[in-house]
Amino acid sequence: MEAEGVTPAYMEMAHLKFALRLPEYREDKDLKEKLFSGIKQNNMAPYYKIVCEELGWDIDNTLLAQMEAANSTKIAALKAEHENNVVDEEDQSQLCGVWQSKLDYLSSIGDKENATTLAMSK
């Protein structure tokens, strides 16, 4: 979990996207670059698709595929960690930690649908 008092990177991306929707900032190259750079750096594939749709950007399918592959790898690692911990069901705090890690990761890449589904399943 992010340290208290520290804004997660994905929240900054939401702020930048919001600003770019305002007429006075729509063409701001610095804001566009900050948003695009943050999305790439954090492999935010689901959020990238939303941003491109909402801001009218063309999707770079090669970049999208790379980010989706990175997301799949990370989610598979979290799933494997969860499966390894299911054996020791007495340690519920460890299982909750794995669940929380997956939820945090889904939120961090802008995967609202899967994050909501996971949160509602707990």
N, CA, C and O atoms as a MOPAC input file, in Angstrom:
PM7 MOZYME 1SCF
protein

 N      0.84400 1    -1.18300 1     0.00000 1
 C      0.00000 1     0.00000 1     0.00000 1
 C      0.88700 1     1.24400 1     0.00000 1
 O      1.96700 1     1.24300 1     0.59100 1
 N      0.44100 1     2.27100 1    -0.64500 1
 C      1.20400 1     3.51000 1    -0.70300 1
 C      1.32600 1     4.10700 1     0.70000 1
 O      0.43500 1     3.95200 1     1.53500 1
 N      2.42300 1     4.77900 1     0.93600 1
 C      2.62600 1     5.43500 1     2.22400 1
 C      1.57100 1     6.52000 1     2.41400 1
 O      1.18800 1     7.20700 1     1.46700 1
 N      1.11400 1     6.65900 1     3.63800 1
 C      0.11800 1     7.67800 1     3.90700 1
 C      0.68900 1     9.05300 1     3.62000 1
 O      1.84600 1     9.33300 1     3.93500 1
 N     -0.12300 1     9.90900 1     3.02100 1
 C      0.32700 1    11.24700 1     2.71000 1
 C      1.01000 1    11.36800 1     1.36300 1
 O      1.33600 1    12.47500 1     0.93500 1
 N      1.23300 1    10.25400 1     0.68800 1
 C      1.87400 1    10.26000 1    -0.62500 1
 C      0.80700 1     9.94800 1    -1.67500 1
 O      0.10600 1     8.94000 1    -1.57900 1
 N      0.69200 1    10.81100 1    -2.66600 1
 C     -0.29700 1    10.59600 1    -3.71300 1
 C      0.20500 1     9.53000 1    -4.67300 1
 O      1.29500 1     9.66100 1    -5.23100 1
 N     -0.58800 1     8.46000 1    -4.87200 1
 C     -0.17500 1     7.42200 1    -5.82400 1
 C     -0.05400 1     8.00700 1    -7.23900 1
 O     -0.76800 1     8.94400 1    -7.59700 1
 N      0.84600 1     7.44600 1    -8.02200 1
 C      1.09300 1     7.94200 1    -9.38200 1
 C     -0.17900 1     7.95700 1   -10.22200 1
 O     -0.39800 1     8.88000 1   -11.00600 1
 N     -1.02100 1     6.93100 1   -10.05700 1
 C     -2.22000 1     6.87100 1   -10.88700 1
 C     -3.19400 1     8.01200 1   -10.57200 1
 O     -3.97700 1     8.40600 1   -11.43600 1
 N     -3.15500 1     8.53600 1    -9.36800 1
 C     -4.01200 1     9.67700 1    -9.03900 1
 C     -3.52300 1    10.93700 1    -9.74900 1
 O     -4.32500 1    11.77300 1   -10.16500 1
 N     -2.21600 1    11.06900 1    -9.88300 1
 C     -1.67200 1    12.20800 1   -10.62100 1
 C     -2.07800 1    12.11900 1   -12.09300 1
 O     -2.35600 1    13.13900 1   -12.72400 1
 N     -2.11200 1    10.90600 1   -12.63600 1
 C     -2.51100 1    10.72600 1   -14.03300 1
 C     -3.96400 1    11.17400 1   -14.22600 1
 O     -4.29700 1    11.79100 1   -15.23800 1
 N     -4.81700 1    10.86500 1   -13.26300 1
 C     -6.22200 1    11.27800 1   -13.34500 1
 C     -6.32700 1    12.80300 1   -13.34200 1
 O     -7.13600 1    13.37800 1   -14.07000 1
 N     -5.51800 1    13.44000 1   -12.53200 1
 C     -5.50700 1    14.90400 1   -12.47300 1
 C     -5.06700 1    15.49100 1   -13.81900 1
 O     -5.67100 1    16.44400 1   -14.31200 1
 N     -4.02500 1    14.92400 1   -14.40300 1
 C     -3.53900 1    15.40700 1   -15.69800 1
 C     -4.58600 1    15.20900 1   -16.78800 1
 O     -4.79900 1    16.09100 1   -17.62100 1
 N     -5.23900 1    14.04600 1   -16.78000 1
 C     -6.27900 1    13.78600 1   -17.78800 1
 C     -7.41800 1    14.78200 1   -17.64000 1
 O     -7.93200 1    15.30300 1   -18.63000 1
 N     -7.80700 1    15.04300 1   -16.39900 1
 C     -8.87000 1    16.01900 1   -16.15600 1
 C     -8.47800 1    17.38200 1   -16.71700 1
 O     -9.26800 1    18.02300 1   -17.41100 1
 N     -7.26300 1    17.82400 1   -16.41600 1
 C     -6.80100 1    19.12700 1   -16.89500 1
 C     -6.81900 1    19.18900 1   -18.42100 1
 O     -7.19600 1    20.20800 1   -18.99900 1
 N     -6.41500 1    18.10800 1   -19.06700 1
 C     -6.37000 1    18.09200 1   -20.53500 1
 C     -7.75900 1    18.10400 1   -21.17000 1
 O     -7.88100 1    18.34900 1   -22.37000 1
 N     -8.78500 1    17.85000 1   -20.40200 1
 C    -10.15400 1    17.93200 1   -20.92200 1
 C    -10.68100 1    19.36300 1   -20.88900 1
 O    -11.67700 1    19.67900 1   -21.53900 1
 N    -10.01300 1    20.21800 1   -20.13700 1
 C    -10.42700 1    21.62000 1   -20.05300 1
 C     -9.94200 1    22.37000 1   -21.29300 1
 O     -8.81700 1    22.15800 1   -21.74600 1
 N    -10.78700 1    23.24500 1   -21.84300 1
 C    -10.41400 1    23.95100 1   -23.07900 1
 C     -9.06900 1    24.67700 1   -22.99800 1
 O     -8.31100 1    24.68200 1   -23.96900 1
 N     -8.77000 1    25.28500 1   -21.85900 1
 C     -7.53000 1    26.06400 1   -21.75600 1
 C     -6.26800 1    25.20900 1   -21.69100 1
 O     -5.16200 1    25.72300 1   -21.85800 1
 N     -6.42500 1    23.90700 1   -21.45000 1
 C     -5.25400 1    23.02300 1   -21.36700 1
 C     -5.24200 1    21.92300 1   -22.42900 1
 O     -4.30200 1    21.13000 1   -22.49100 1
 N     -6.27400 1    21.87500 1   -23.25600 1
 C     -6.42200 1    20.78200 1   -24.22200 1
 C     -5.18200 1    20.57200 1   -25.08300 1
 O     -4.85300 1    19.43200 1   -25.41300 1
 N     -4.50000 1    21.62500 1   -25.44800 1
 C     -3.32900 1    21.52000 1   -26.33300 1
 C     -1.99800 1    21.69900 1   -25.59500 1
 O     -0.96500 1    21.91100 1   -26.22900 1
 N     -2.01700 1    21.61800 1   -24.28400 1
 C     -0.80000 1    21.81500 1   -23.48700 1
 C      0.14500 1    20.62700 1   -23.67500 1
 O     -0.11500 1    19.53100 1   -23.17900 1
 N      1.23600 1    20.85500 1   -24.39100 1
 C      2.17500 1    19.77300 1   -24.72300 1
 C      2.85400 1    19.19900 1   -23.48700 1
 O      3.10000 1    17.99500 1   -23.42100 1
 N      3.15900 1    20.04100 1   -22.51100 1
 C      3.80600 1    19.55200 1   -21.28700 1
 C      2.88400 1    18.60500 1   -20.51900 1
 O      3.31800 1    17.55200 1   -20.05100 1
 N      1.61500 1    18.98200 1   -20.39100 1
 C      0.65800 1    18.11000 1   -19.69800 1
 C      0.48000 1    16.79600 1   -20.45100 1
 O      0.43300 1    15.72400 1   -19.84700 1
 N      0.38100 1    16.89100 1   -21.77900 1
 C      0.23600 1    15.67400 1   -22.58600 1
 C      1.42800 1    14.74700 1   -22.37700 1
 O      1.26600 1    13.53900 1   -22.20300 1
 N      2.62600 1    15.32300 1   -22.39600 1
 C      3.83600 1    14.51500 1   -22.23600 1
 C      3.91700 1    13.90100 1   -20.84500 1
 O      4.31000 1    12.74300 1   -20.70400 1
 N      3.55200 1    14.65900 1   -19.81500 1
 C      3.55600 1    14.11800 1   -18.45200 1
 C      2.58100 1    12.95100 1   -18.33200 1
 O      2.90600 1    11.91900 1   -17.74400 1
 N      1.39500 1    13.11800 1   -18.88900 1
 C      0.38900 1    12.05900 1   -18.82500 1
 C      0.85700 1    10.83200 1   -19.59700 1
 O      0.81300 1     9.71600 1   -19.08000 1
 N      1.30200 1    11.03600 1   -20.81900 1
 C      1.74200 1     9.92200 1   -21.65200 1
 C      2.93800 1     9.20900 1   -21.02500 1
 O      2.99900 1     7.97900 1   -21.01200 1
 N      3.87500 1     9.97900 1   -20.51200 1
 C      5.06000 1     9.40800 1   -19.88100 1
 C      4.68700 1     8.59400 1   -18.64000 1
 O      5.22000 1     7.50400 1   -18.43000 1
 N      3.79100 1     9.11000 1   -17.83200 1
 C      3.34600 1     8.39200 1   -16.63800 1
 C      2.62800 1     7.10300 1   -16.97200 1
 O      2.81100 1     6.08800 1   -16.30000 1
 N      1.81500 1     7.14300 1   -18.00500 1
 C      1.09500 1     5.94500 1   -18.44700 1
 C      2.09200 1     4.88500 1   -18.89800 1
 O      1.98600 1     3.72100 1   -18.51200 1
 N      3.06000 1     5.29000 1   -19.71700 1
 C      4.06800 1     4.33500 1   -20.20200 1
 C      4.90800 1     3.78600 1   -19.06000 1
 O      5.11700 1     2.57700 1   -18.96100 1
 N      5.38300 1     4.66200 1   -18.20800 1
 C      6.26400 1     4.26200 1   -17.11100 1
 C      5.58900 1     3.25400 1   -16.18000 1
 O      6.24500 1     2.35400 1   -15.65500 1
 N      4.29400 1     3.40300 1   -15.98000 1
 C      3.56000 1     2.54000 1   -15.05300 1
 C      2.77500 1     1.42800 1   -15.74900 1
 O      1.98700 1     0.72900 1   -15.11200 1
 N      2.99100 1     1.26600 1   -17.06000 1
 C      2.30700 1     0.22000 1   -17.84100 1
 C      0.79800 1     0.22300 1   -17.61100 1
 O      0.20000 1    -0.81400 1   -17.32300 1
 N      0.20000 1     1.38800 1   -17.74000 1
 C     -1.21700 1     1.56700 1   -17.45900 1
 C     -2.06900 1     1.30600 1   -18.70000 1
 O     -2.76400 1     2.20300 1   -19.17700 1
 N     -2.01700 1     0.08200 1   -19.22100 1
 C     -2.71900 1    -0.25100 1   -20.46200 1
 C     -4.21600 1     0.05600 1   -20.41200 1
 O     -4.72000 1     0.71000 1   -21.32400 1
 N     -4.95000 1    -0.38800 1   -19.38500 1
 C     -6.38500 1    -0.08700 1   -19.36700 1
 C     -6.65700 1     1.42500 1   -19.35400 1
 O     -7.57100 1     1.90600 1   -20.02300 1
 N     -5.86600 1     2.14500 1   -18.60000 1
 C     -6.05200 1     3.59200 1   -18.50900 1
 C     -5.66100 1     4.27000 1   -19.82000 1
 O     -6.28300 1     5.25400 1   -20.21800 1
 N     -4.64600 1     3.75400 1   -20.48500 1
 C     -4.21100 1     4.29600 1   -21.77600 1
 C     -5.36300 1     4.25900 1   -22.77800 1
 O     -5.58500 1     5.22400 1   -23.50900 1
 N     -6.09400 1     3.14500 1   -22.81100 1
 C     -7.22900 1     3.03600 1   -23.73800 1
 C     -8.29800 1     4.08100 1   -23.41900 1
 O     -8.86600 1     4.69100 1   -24.32400 1
 N     -8.56700 1     4.28000 1   -22.13900 1
 C     -9.56300 1     5.27000 1   -21.72100 1
 C     -9.11300 1     6.67700 1   -22.10900 1
 O     -9.89000 1     7.45700 1   -22.65900 1
 N     -7.85800 1     6.99100 1   -21.81900 1
 C     -7.31700 1     8.31900 1   -22.12600 1
 C     -7.37800 1     8.58500 1   -23.62700 1
 O     -7.79600 1     9.66200 1   -24.05100 1
 N     -6.97000 1     7.62100 1   -24.41700 1
 C     -6.99000 1     7.80300 1   -25.87400 1
 C     -8.40800 1     8.05100 1   -26.37200 1
 O     -8.63400 1     8.90800 1   -27.22500 1
 N     -9.35100 1     7.30200 1   -25.83700 1
 C    -10.75000 1     7.47500 1   -26.24600 1
 C    -11.27100 1     8.85200 1   -25.83300 1
 O    -11.86800 1     9.56300 1   -26.64100 1
 N    -11.04500 1     9.22200 1   -24.58000 1
 C    -11.59900 1    10.47200 1   -24.06600 1
 C    -10.91400 1    11.72100 1   -24.60900 1
 O    -11.55800 1    12.75800 1   -24.77000 1
 N     -9.62100 1    11.63400 1   -24.89300 1
 C     -8.88900 1    12.80700 1   -25.37200 1
 C     -8.69400 1    12.80800 1   -26.88900 1
 O     -8.10500 1    13.73700 1   -27.44200 1
 N     -9.18700 1    11.77200 1   -27.55400 1
 C     -9.08700 1    11.71500 1   -29.00500 1
 C     -7.69100 1    11.41700 1   -29.51900 1
 O     -7.33900 1    11.80600 1   -30.63200 1
 N     -6.89500 1    10.72700 1   -28.71200 1
 C     -5.54300 1    10.35000 1   -29.12600 1
 C     -5.59900 1     9.05100 1   -29.91300 1
 O     -6.45400 1     8.20000 1   -29.66700 1
 N     -4.67500 1     8.90200 1   -30.86900 1
 C     -4.53700 1     7.63600 1   -31.58100 1
 C     -3.83600 1     6.63700 1   -30.67100 1
 O     -2.87900 1     6.98200 1   -29.97800 1
 N     -4.31600 1     5.40200 1   -30.67700 1
 C     -3.69700 1     4.35400 1   -29.86500 1
 C     -2.48500 1     3.79400 1   -30.59700 1
 O     -2.57000 1     3.43400 1   -31.77100 1
 N     -1.37100 1     3.72400 1   -29.90600 1
 C     -0.16600 1     3.06300 1   -30.40600 1
 C     -0.31300 1     1.58900 1   -30.02500 1
 O     -0.06200 1     1.21100 1   -28.88100 1
 N     -0.71900 1     0.76500 1   -30.98100 1
 C     -1.01500 1    -0.64200 1   -30.69000 1
 C      0.20200 1    -1.43000 1   -30.22900 1
 O      0.07100 1    -2.37200 1   -29.44700 1
 N      1.38100 1    -1.05500 1   -30.70300 1
 C      2.60200 1    -1.72800 1   -30.24800 1
 C      2.84300 1    -1.43600 1   -28.77300 1
 O      3.12500 1    -2.34200 1   -27.98800 1
 N      2.72900 1    -0.17700 1   -28.40800 1
 C      2.88700 1     0.21500 1   -27.00400 1
 C      1.81700 1    -0.45100 1   -26.14300 1
 O      2.11500 1    -0.96400 1   -25.06500 1
 N      0.58700 1    -0.44400 1   -26.61400 1
 C     -0.50700 1    -1.06100 1   -25.86300 1
 C     -0.22900 1    -2.53900 1   -25.62000 1
 O     -0.43300 1    -3.03300 1   -24.51100 1
 N      0.23000 1    -3.24400 1   -26.63800 1
 C      0.53700 1    -4.67400 1   -26.49800 1
 C      1.65900 1    -4.89500 1   -25.48100 1
 O      1.60500 1    -5.83700 1   -24.69000 1
 N      2.66900 1    -4.03100 1   -25.50000 1
 C      3.77100 1    -4.14900 1   -24.53200 1
 C      3.27100 1    -3.93600 1   -23.10700 1
 O      3.63600 1    -4.67900 1   -22.19600 1
 N      2.44400 1    -2.93000 1   -22.92300 1
 C      1.92200 1    -2.65000 1   -21.58600 1
 C      0.99500 1    -3.77000 1   -21.11600 1
 O      1.03200 1    -4.15900 1   -19.94800 1
 N      0.16500 1    -4.28900 1   -22.02100 1
 C     -0.73300 1    -5.39000 1   -21.65400 1
 C      0.06100 1    -6.63600 1   -21.27500 1
 O     -0.32100 1    -7.35700 1   -20.35300 1
 N      1.16000 1    -6.89000 1   -21.97700 1
 C      2.01200 1    -8.03500 1   -21.64100 1
 C      2.62200 1    -7.85200 1   -20.25100 1
 O      2.67600 1    -8.79600 1   -19.46300 1
 N      3.07700 1    -6.64100 1   -19.95600 1
 C      3.63900 1    -6.36100 1   -18.62400 1
 C      2.57200 1    -6.52200 1   -17.54900 1
 O      2.85200 1    -7.04700 1   -16.47100 1
 N      1.35000 1    -6.07400 1   -17.83300 1
 C      0.24600 1    -6.22800 1   -16.87900 1
 C     -0.06500 1    -7.69600 1   -16.64400 1
 O     -0.25500 1    -8.11500 1   -15.50300 1
 N     -0.11800 1    -8.47900 1   -17.71100 1
 C     -0.40900 1    -9.91300 1   -17.58800 1
 C      0.65100 1   -10.62600 1   -16.76500 1
 O      0.33400 1   -11.48500 1   -15.94300 1
 N      1.90400 1   -10.27100 1   -16.98600 1
 C      3.00400 1   -10.87400 1   -16.23000 1
 C      2.87100 1   -10.56600 1   -14.74300 1
 O      3.01900 1   -11.45600 1   -13.90500 1
 N      2.59300 1    -9.31900 1   -14.42000 1
 C      2.46200 1    -8.91000 1   -13.01500 1
 C      1.25500 1    -9.58900 1   -12.36100 1
 O      1.35100 1   -10.06100 1   -11.22800 1
 N      0.13300 1    -9.64100 1   -13.05900 1
 C     -1.07000 1   -10.26500 1   -12.50400 1
 C     -0.85100 1   -11.75700 1   -12.31100 1
 O     -1.31200 1   -12.32700 1   -11.32200 1
 N     -0.15100 1   -12.39800 1   -13.24500 1
 C      0.16000 1   -13.82700 1   -13.09900 1
 C      1.03700 1   -14.05800 1   -11.87300 1
 O      0.84600 1   -15.03500 1   -11.15000 1
 N      1.99500 1   -13.16600 1   -11.63600 1
 C      2.86400 1   -13.29200 1   -10.45600 1
 C      2.05700 1   -13.12700 1    -9.17300 1
 O      2.28100 1   -13.85200 1    -8.20400 1
 N      1.13200 1   -12.18900 1    -9.15800 1
 C      0.28500 1   -11.98900 1    -7.97800 1
 C     -0.63700 1   -13.18800 1    -7.75900 1
 O     -0.88200 1   -13.59600 1    -6.62400 1
 N     -1.14500 1   -13.74600 1    -8.86100 1
 C     -2.00900 1   -14.92700 1    -8.76300 1
 C     -1.21300 1   -16.11600 1    -8.22100 1
 O     -1.70500 1   -16.86000 1    -7.37200 1
 N      0.00600 1   -16.29300 1    -8.70800 1
 C      0.85900 1   -17.38800 1    -8.22900 1
 C      1.17000 1   -17.21200 1    -6.74900 1
 O      1.18200 1   -18.18300 1    -5.99100 1
 N      1.41700 1   -15.98300 1    -6.34300 1
 C      1.68100 1   -15.70900 1    -4.92400 1
 C      0.46200 1   -16.07300 1    -4.08100 1
 O      0.59100 1   -16.64300 1    -2.99700 1
 N     -0.71900 1   -15.73900 1    -4.59000 1
 C     -1.95900 1   -16.07600 1    -3.88500 1
 C     -2.12000 1   -17.58800 1    -3.77600 1
 O     -2.44700 1   -18.10700 1    -2.70800 1
 N     -1.88900 1   -18.29600 1    -4.88300 1
 C     -2.03700 1   -19.75600 1    -4.88100 1
 C     -1.03100 1   -20.41400 1    -3.94300 1
 O     -1.35400 1   -21.41100 1    -3.29800 1
 N      0.16500 1   -19.88000 1    -3.85900 1
 C      1.17300 1   -20.42100 1    -2.94300 1
 C      0.78500 1   -20.21100 1    -1.48700 1
 O      1.17500 1   -20.99400 1    -0.62200 1
 N      0.03200 1   -19.17700 1    -1.21400 1
 C     -0.35500 1   -18.86700 1     0.15700 1
 C     -1.65700 1   -19.52600 1     0.58000 1
 O     -1.97200 1   -19.54300 1     1.77000 1
 N     -2.42100 1   -20.06900 1    -0.36000 1
 C     -3.68800 1   -20.71200 1    -0.02800 1
 C     -3.45200 1   -21.95000 1     0.82100 1
 O     -4.31300 1   -22.32400 1     1.61700 1
 N     -2.31700 1   -22.58300 1     0.66600 1
 C     -1.98800 1   -23.78300 1     1.43000 1
 C     -2.03900 1   -23.50200 1     2.92800 1
 O     -2.49800 1   -24.34800 1     3.69600 1
 N     -1.58600 1   -22.35500 1     3.34600 1
 C     -1.55200 1   -21.99300 1     4.75700 1
 C     -2.71500 1   -21.04600 1     5.06400 1
 O     -2.52000 1   -19.84200 1     5.23100 1
 N     -3.90900 1   -21.60000 1     5.13600 1
 C     -5.10500 1   -20.78600 1     5.32700 1
 C     -5.19100 1   -20.16700 1     6.71600 1
 O     -5.99700 1   -19.26300 1     6.93600 1
 N     -4.38300 1   -20.63300 1     7.64700 1
 C     -4.42100 1   -20.07100 1     8.99400 1
 C     -3.89600 1   -18.64300 1     9.02300 1
 O     -4.26400 1   -17.86500 1     9.90400 1
 N     -3.05900 1   -18.30000 1     8.09100 1
 C     -2.48600 1   -16.95500 1     8.06400 1
 C     -3.32300 1   -16.06200 1     7.14500 1
 O     -2.91100 1   -15.74400 1     6.02900 1
 N     -4.48900 1   -15.66700 1     7.62100 1
 C     -5.39700 1   -14.84200 1     6.83100 1
 C     -4.81000 1   -13.46800 1     6.51700 1
 O     -5.13300 1   -12.87400 1     5.48800 1
 N     -3.95400 1   -12.96500 1     7.39600 1
 C     -3.36700 1   -11.64900 1     7.14200 1
 C     -2.48300 1   -11.68500 1     5.89700 1
 O     -2.42100 1   -10.71200 1     5.14400 1
 N     -1.80400 1   -12.80600 1     5.68600 1
 C     -0.96200 1   -12.93900 1     4.49900 1
 C     -1.83600 1   -13.00800 1     3.24800 1
 O     -1.51500 1   -12.39400 1     2.23000 1
 N     -2.94700 1   -13.75800 1     3.32300 1
 C     -3.86200 1   -13.84400 1     2.18500 1
 C     -4.47000 1   -12.48300 1     1.87900 1
 O     -4.59900 1   -12.10100 1     0.71600 1
 N     -4.84400 1   -11.75500 1     2.92300 1
 C     -5.40000 1   -10.42200 1     2.71800 1
 C     -4.36500 1    -9.49500 1     2.09300 1
 O     -4.70300 1    -8.64000 1     1.27300 1
 N     -3.10400 1    -9.66600 1     2.48200 1
 C     -2.03800 1    -8.85400 1     1.90800 1
 C     -1.87100 1    -9.10000 1     0.42100 1
 O     -1.64800 1    -8.16400 1    -0.34800 1
 N     -1.97800 1   -10.36100 1     0.01400 1
 C     -1.87300 1   -10.70300 1    -1.40900 1
 C     -3.06500 1   -10.12600 1    -2.15900 1
 O     -2.91000 1    -9.55500 1    -3.23800 1
 N     -4.25800 1   -10.27700 1    -1.58300 1
 C     -5.47700 1    -9.73500 1    -2.19300 1
 C     -5.34400 1    -8.22100 1    -2.34000 1
 O     -5.66500 1    -7.66300 1    -3.39000 1
 N     -4.87200 1    -7.56400 1    -1.28700 1
 C     -4.70700 1    -6.11300 1    -1.30500 1
 C     -3.67500 1    -5.69900 1    -2.35200 1
 O     -3.84800 1    -4.68300 1    -3.02600 1
 N     -2.61000 1    -6.47500 1    -2.49000 1
 C     -1.58200 1    -6.17200 1    -3.49600 1
 C     -2.16500 1    -6.22100 1    -4.89900 1
 O     -1.87500 1    -5.36300 1    -5.73200 1
 N     -2.98900 1    -7.23000 1    -5.15300 1
 C     -3.60700 1    -7.34400 1    -6.47800 1
 C     -4.57500 1    -6.18700 1    -6.70800 1
 O     -4.60300 1    -5.60300 1    -7.79100 1
 N     -5.36300 1    -5.85900 1    -5.69600 1
 C     -6.30100 1    -4.74400 1    -5.81100 1
 C     -5.55300 1    -3.43300 1    -6.04500 1
 O     -5.94800 1    -2.63300 1    -6.89400 1
 N     -4.48500 1    -3.21700 1    -5.30100 1
 C     -3.67000 1    -2.01000 1    -5.48700 1
 C     -3.09600 1    -1.94900 1    -6.89900 1
 O     -3.08400 1    -0.88900 1    -7.52400 1
 N     -2.62100 1    -3.08900 1    -7.39800 1
 C     -2.03000 1    -3.10700 1    -8.73500 1
 C     -3.08300 1    -2.79000 1    -9.79800 1
 O     -2.84500 1    -1.97200 1   -10.68700 1
 N     -4.24100 1    -3.43600 1    -9.70700 1
 C     -5.30000 1    -3.17300 1   -10.68500 1
 C     -5.70300 1    -1.69900 1   -10.66400 1
 O     -5.93200 1    -1.09900 1   -11.71500 1
 N     -5.78700 1    -1.13000 1    -9.48700 1
 C     -6.11200 1     0.29600 1    -9.37500 1
 C     -5.01100 1     1.15300 1    -9.98900 1
 O     -5.29100 1     2.15000 1   -10.65400 1
 N     -3.76800 1     0.76600 1    -9.76600 1
 C     -2.63900 1     1.57200 1   -10.24300 1
 C     -2.51800 1     1.61200 1   -11.75900 1
 O     -1.94100 1     2.55000 1   -12.30800 1
 N     -3.05700 1     0.60300 1   -12.44400 1
 C     -2.98300 1     0.60500 1   -13.91100 1
 C     -4.28400 1     1.10700 1   -14.54000 1
 O     -4.41700 1     1.13800 1   -15.76300 1
 N     -5.23700 1     1.49600 1   -13.69900 1
 C     -6.48900 1     2.03700 1   -14.21100 1
 C     -7.48700 1     0.98500 1   -14.64000 1
 O     -8.37500 1     1.26800 1   -15.44400 1
 N     -7.35600 1    -0.23200 1   -14.11500 1
 C     -8.27300 1    -1.32000 1   -14.47100 1
 C     -9.45000 1    -1.31300 1   -13.49600 1
 O     -9.56500 1    -2.17300 1   -12.62300 1
 N    -10.31100 1    -0.32700 1   -13.66900 1
 C    -11.43400 1    -0.10600 1   -12.75600 1
 C    -12.37300 1    -1.30900 1   -12.70300 1
 O    -12.82500 1    -1.70100 1   -11.62800 1
 N    -12.66000 1    -1.88700 1   -13.85400 1
 C    -13.60600 1    -3.00700 1   -13.91500 1
 C    -13.12300 1    -4.19600 1   -13.08400 1
 O    -13.86600 1    -4.70600 1   -12.24500 1
 N    -11.89700 1    -4.63800 1   -13.30900 1
 C    -11.37500 1    -5.78700 1   -12.56600 1
 C    -11.10600 1    -5.45600 1   -11.10100 1
 O    -11.26300 1    -6.31700 1   -10.23500 1
 N    -10.70400 1    -4.22500 1   -10.81500 1
 C    -10.49000 1    -3.82200 1    -9.42000 1
 C    -11.81400 1    -3.85000 1    -8.66100 1
 O    -11.87100 1    -4.31100 1    -7.52000 1
 N    -12.87100 1    -3.35900 1    -9.29300 1
 C    -14.18800 1    -3.36200 1    -8.65600 1
 C    -14.68000 1    -4.78400 1    -8.45000 1
 O    -15.20800 1    -5.11000 1    -7.38600 1
 N    -14.51200 1    -5.63500 1    -9.45700 1
 C    -14.92700 1    -7.03300 1    -9.34000 1
 C    -14.18900 1    -7.71800 1    -8.19900 1
 O    -14.80000 1    -8.43000 1    -7.40200 1
 N    -12.88800 1    -7.50800 1    -8.11700 1
 C    -12.09600 1    -8.11000 1    -7.04800 1
 C    -12.52800 1    -7.58200 1    -5.68400 1
 O    -12.67100 1    -8.35400 1    -4.73600 1
 N    -12.73400 1    -6.28800 1    -5.58300 1
 C    -13.13400 1    -5.69200 1    -4.30400 1
 C    -14.48900 1    -6.22800 1    -3.84900 1
 O    -14.69700 1    -6.46500 1    -2.65900 1
 N    -15.39400 1    -6.41500 1    -4.77600 1
 C    -16.73300 1    -6.90100 1    -4.43200 1
 C    -16.73100 1    -8.39000 1    -4.08900 1
 O    -17.65800 1    -8.87700 1    -3.44200 1
 N    -15.70400 1    -9.11100 1    -4.51500 1
 C    -15.63900 1   -10.55200 1    -4.25000 1
 C    -15.10600 1   -10.85400 1    -2.85900 1
 O    -15.23000 1   -11.98600 1    -2.39200 1
 N    -14.53000 1    -9.89900 1    -2.20000 1
 C    -13.90200 1   -10.12100 1    -0.88800 1
 C    -14.93800 1   -10.09200 1     0.20400 1
 O    -14.60300 1   -10.25900 1     1.37700 1

